[in-house]
Amino acid sequence: VGSGLRLERVVDPPSARAGEPIAVTFRLTGDGNPALWPAPEITWPSGVRAYPDRTDEHLATSSGRLGGTKTFRYTVVPDSSGPLALPAAIYTYFDVDARAFRSSVLAADRLIVAQGPEATASRPLPPPLLEPRGVELAHRITTDMTAWLWMLIAATPPVLFFARRGFR
């Protein structure tokens, strides 16, 4: 519930690199109680990881009416270089002055993402926990067992099944 709500988007920094975080802020301004305004529903595209960050409220009065600004922050990390589609947002609310439902529409936008730095290890990998000692047990069992032992193992379940049926 509010009156004359406007939604805007701010991207900081305006240029981006793959794998590096970008701050995307949605700011909702107008008359009403900002504490009661929910976050806009935003569907982020694939190829980007978005994490909700903090929400700030700034209250103000104009002509004896409560209003202000509510800011929704997201940390966005693009996975690859190329154009990144910043999603459109539609914020639907009940306008008290017009006594009708209204929408504040924010069009989709694009941000060009440059190639990120190559990934490097920050420290060397640790040594393996156990050193291999000879041939593994599974390999020894499968190669050392003779063919007649394998046939005995394969024939045991059917023999036990039919022997049990014969006793009934």
N, C-alpha and C positions, 0 to 999 in steps of 0.2 A: 504494500500500500504506500503510495506516495503521490507526488505531483511533479510533472515535468522532468522525469528522470532521464539523464543522458549517460550513455556508456561510451568510454573511450579506451584505447589500448596504447600502451607505451612499451617499446622494446629497447632494452639497454644491455649491451652496447648495440648500436645500429648495424654493425657488421658482426659476423659470426664465423667460427671455425668448427669443424666437425670434432666432436668429443669434448668441447668446452661449453660450460654452462652459459645460458642467456637468461636474463631476468625479464619476464613478460608480466606486465602489470595491467589489470583491468580496473578502471576507476569509474565508479557510479556516483553521479552528482545529482542533487535535486532536493525537493522538499519532502519531509517525512521523517520517520525514525530510522536512521541508518543501522541501528543495532538489530532491527528486524529484517533487513534486506538480505536474502540468501545470495550465495555466490551464483553467477551465471553458469548455465550448463555448457561446458566446452568439451567438444570431442576432438582430441588431438590426433593428428594423422599418424600412420605407421611410420617407423623410421625415426621417431622422436620419443624421448622419455621425458615426461612432465611430472613434476613433483609440486604439490601445493605447498606454498610457503605461508608466511603470516598474513593476517588480515588486520588492517588499520581502519579506525573510524575517526572522523573529525566532525564535530558538531558545530553548527552555526545557526543563528536565527536571522530571519529577514521578515520584516513587518509583523513581528510577533509569532511567526511560524517556525517550528523546528525543522531543520534540514541539515545538510552537510554533505560529506563525501565519505564513501566506503571504498577502500582499496583492497583488491584481491591480488596477491602476488603468487607467481609460479616460477619455478626454476626449470628451464627447458634445456635438454641436452640433445642436440641432433646427432644421429649415428653416422651420417655420411654427408659428403659434400654435394652441392647442387642447390636447386631452389627448395626452400622449406615453406610449405603452405601454412600460414598462420590461420587458424580456423575462424570462421564467422561466428558471431555470438548474437543471440536474440534474447533480450531481457523483457519478459512480459510482466506487467504489474497493473494494479488497479489504480487509475488516476482519480483522485478524490475530487479535483476541480471539474473534470469532464464527466464524472460518474460513469465511467466506462473503462474497459480494459484497453491498455495501450501497450505498444512494444517499442523498445529502443533497440535499433538494429545496428550492428557493427559489421561491415563488409569484411570478407576474407582478404588477406594480404599475403605477400610473399617476401621472404627474406633470403638473400643469397648466402649460402654457407660455403666458405672456402675449405680447402683441404686442411686437415688438422695435422699437428706434428706426429711424427712416427712414434709408436709406442715403444718405450724402452723400459727395461727392468731397472728398478731403483736400487737393487742390490743383487748380488749373484745368488743363484739358486742353491739351497742347502744340499749337502751330500745325501745319497740314498740312505734310508734307515738300515736296510739289511743288504749285505753283499751276497750275490748269488753263489751258492755252493754246489757245484756239479749239476747233474741232470735232475729236473724236477720229478717229484713222485708220480704224478699222473703220466708222464712220458715213460718212466720206467715200467709202470704197471702195464700199459698198453703194448709195449714192445717186448717185454720179457715173458708175457703169458703165451703159452702155446695154443694152437688152434683147438685141440681137444678140450682144453679148459674153457675156452669161449663157448664151444658147443654145449658143454655141460651147464654153463650159466644160462644160456638161451633156452635150453630144454627144460630146466627145472620148473618154471611157472606152469607150463601146460601139463606136465606130468602131475604136479600137485593138484591142479584143477580137476583133471579127470580121475585121479585117485579119490578125491573127496566126493565126486559125484557117484562113483562106483559104490561107496560105502552106504549111501542113502538108499 
